Amino acid sequence: MDKRSHQERYNDGIKTRKEVLGAEYVDRALTSATDFDRPFQEFMTETCWGMTWGREGLTRKQRSLNKAPFYFSRLLAFEKA
């Protein structure tokens, strides 16, 4: 279980997100967030980037490779539809 506070996970998420996607992209996404989508940006930053990409155990390359089966399965599902 992740014992870090919400703010710590969010801060770690911002750091990781900027390292992976680039600071300019992340800053633009956060500053252009509206009242409607700001909670989603915060949720994704904390959970996906702070908790999932930020935890120990896998390298970033391994995490990226783990996404491939999901994308391929979605592609196959789309082609069958």
LINGIRA-V493934 format. One record per pair of residues at least 6 apart in sequence whose ideal C-beta (glycine too) atoms are under 8 Angstrom apart, sorted by the first residue. I is the first residue (numbers start at 1). J is the second residue. Records with the same first field share a line. If there is no record, write none. Layout:
I = J, J
This chain:
2 = 9, 51, 55
4 = 12, 50
6 = 46
8 = 50
9 = 46, 47, 50, 51, 54
10 = 42, 45, 46, 50
11 = 50
12 = 49, 50, 54
13 = 45, 46, 47, 48, 49, 50, 51, 53, 54
14 = 26, 45, 49, 50
16 = 49, 50, 53, 54
17 = 26, 45, 49, 53
18 = 26, 27
20 = 49, 53, 60
29 = 41
30 = 41
33 = 41
52 = 63
53 = 60, 63
58 = 66
